[in-house]
Amino acid sequence: MTIEQRQHPRVPIAYRVKVVTPERIIAFPTAINISMGGLLIGGSDRLPVGTACGVAILLEEAEAGKRVVTRGTVVRSDANGMAIQFSRELEGRDIEALRALIRSVSPEADRAFEAQENPKG
C-alpha cells in the first residue's frame, strides 16, 4: 500500500507549458497534473534531474493572454513524465491564478486549500 506524502493535492490539467533554461525553451502541448508545489509534464523532450528552469503555464483557454510564471527544479524524469518542483514562492497574482486554475479543474481542492491556510490545532 502506498502512503500519499505530497504536501499539495494534485489535479489533472491540459494547459500548455513552456519550460525555459539559459540554453533552450521547450514547449509542451499539455501538462499532466499540477499542484501548488509543482507540476508533471509529459512528452519526450526532457531536462536532466536537478536542472533549474523557468516555468510558464499558459492559461489562454481560461483567459486570453493569462499565464502563471514561476521558477522550478526538475526533480524526476522517467517514463511517467518530467516532474518540476516550484522552487520559489509564487507572487500574489500568480498564486491566485494558480489556485483559481486548480479550483476550476477540481472544486474539492478548495477544502485542501482551506485546510492548509487554517490548520487545526
C-alpha positions as CSV (number, residue, x, y, z in Angstrom):
1,M,0.0,0.0,0.0
2,T,1.4,3.4,-1.0
3,I,1.1,6.3,1.5
4,E,0.4,9.7,0.0
5,Q,3.2,12.0,1.2
6,R,2.5,15.0,-1.0
7,Q,2.0,18.3,0.8
8,H,-0.3,19.7,-2.0
9,P,-3.1,17.9,-3.8
10,R,-2.5,17.2,-7.5
11,V,-5.1,17.8,-10.2
12,P,-5.1,16.9,-13.9
13,I,-4.8,19.8,-16.3
14,A,-4.5,20.2,-20.1
15,Y,-2.8,23.6,-20.4
16,R,0.2,24.3,-22.5
17,V,3.5,24.8,-20.6
18,K,6.8,26.4,-21.6
19,V,10.0,25.4,-19.7
20,V,12.9,27.8,-20.1
21,T,16.6,27.3,-19.3
22,P,19.5,29.5,-20.3
23,E,20.2,27.1,-23.2
24,R,16.8,26.3,-24.5
25,I,13.0,26.8,-24.4
26,I,10.8,23.7,-24.5
27,A,7.1,24.0,-25.3
28,F,4.8,21.2,-24.1
29,P,1.3,20.8,-25.6
30,T,-0.1,19.9,-22.2
31,A,0.8,19.2,-18.6
32,I,-0.4,16.0,-16.9
33,N,-1.1,17.4,-13.5
34,I,-0.4,20.3,-11.2
35,S,-0.4,21.3,-7.6
36,M,0.6,24.4,-5.6
37,G,4.1,22.8,-5.2
38,G,4.8,21.7,-8.8
39,L,3.7,20.0,-12.0
40,L,4.2,16.9,-14.1
41,I,4.7,17.3,-17.8
42,G,4.5,14.5,-20.5
43,G,6.3,14.4,-23.8
44,S,9.7,13.0,-24.9
45,D,11.7,16.2,-24.5
46,R,13.2,16.1,-21.0
47,L,15.7,18.0,-18.9
48,P,18.1,16.3,-16.5
49,V,17.1,16.0,-12.9
50,G,18.5,19.0,-10.9
51,T,18.0,21.4,-13.8
52,A,16.8,24.8,-12.7
53,C,14.2,26.3,-15.0
54,G,11.6,28.9,-15.6
55,V,8.0,27.6,-16.0
56,A,5.1,29.4,-17.7
57,I,1.7,27.8,-17.6
58,L,-0.3,29.3,-20.4
59,L,-3.9,29.9,-19.4
60,E,-5.3,31.2,-22.7
61,E,-8.2,28.7,-22.6
62,A,-9.3,30.3,-19.4
63,E,-8.5,34.0,-20.1
64,A,-6.7,35.3,-23.2
65,G,-3.0,36.3,-22.5
66,K,-3.0,35.0,-18.9
67,R,-0.2,32.8,-17.6
68,V,1.3,31.7,-14.3
69,V,5.1,32.1,-14.2
70,T,7.5,30.7,-11.6
71,R,10.8,29.0,-11.2
72,G,11.4,25.4,-10.6
73,T,13.8,22.5,-10.5
74,V,13.4,19.1,-12.3
75,V,13.1,16.6,-9.5
76,R,12.1,13.5,-11.6
77,S,12.3,12.5,-15.2
78,D,11.1,9.0,-16.1
79,A,8.5,7.1,-18.2
80,N,5.7,8.9,-16.3
81,G,6.9,12.3,-17.3
82,M,9.1,15.2,-16.1
83,A,8.3,16.5,-12.6
84,I,9.2,20.1,-11.7
85,Q,9.0,21.3,-8.2
86,F,8.4,25.0,-7.8
87,S,11.4,26.5,-6.2
88,R,10.2,29.9,-5.1
89,E,7.1,31.2,-3.6
90,L,4.6,32.4,-6.2
91,E,3.8,36.1,-6.0
92,G,0.3,37.3,-5.2
93,R,-1.1,37.5,-8.7
94,D,0.4,34.2,-9.8
95,I,-0.5,32.3,-6.6
96,E,-4.2,33.4,-7.0
97,A,-4.1,32.5,-10.7
98,L,-2.7,29.0,-9.9
99,R,-5.3,28.5,-7.1
100,A,-8.1,29.6,-9.5
101,L,-6.8,27.2,-12.2
102,I,-6.7,24.3,-9.7
103,R,-10.1,25.1,-8.3
104,S,-11.6,25.3,-11.8
105,V,-10.5,21.8,-12.5
106,S,-11.0,20.3,-9.1
107,P,-13.6,22.1,-6.8
108,E,-12.7,19.8,-3.9
109,A,-9.3,21.5,-3.9
110,D,-11.0,24.3,-2.0
111,R,-11.1,22.1,1.0
112,A,-7.4,21.3,0.7
113,F,-6.5,25.0,0.4
114,E,-8.7,25.8,3.4
115,A,-7.1,23.1,5.5
116,Q,-3.6,24.4,4.6
117,E,-4.5,28.0,5.3
118,N,-6.3,27.2,8.6
119,P,-4.7,24.2,10.2
120,K,-6.4,22.8,13.3
121,G,-4.5,22.5,16.4
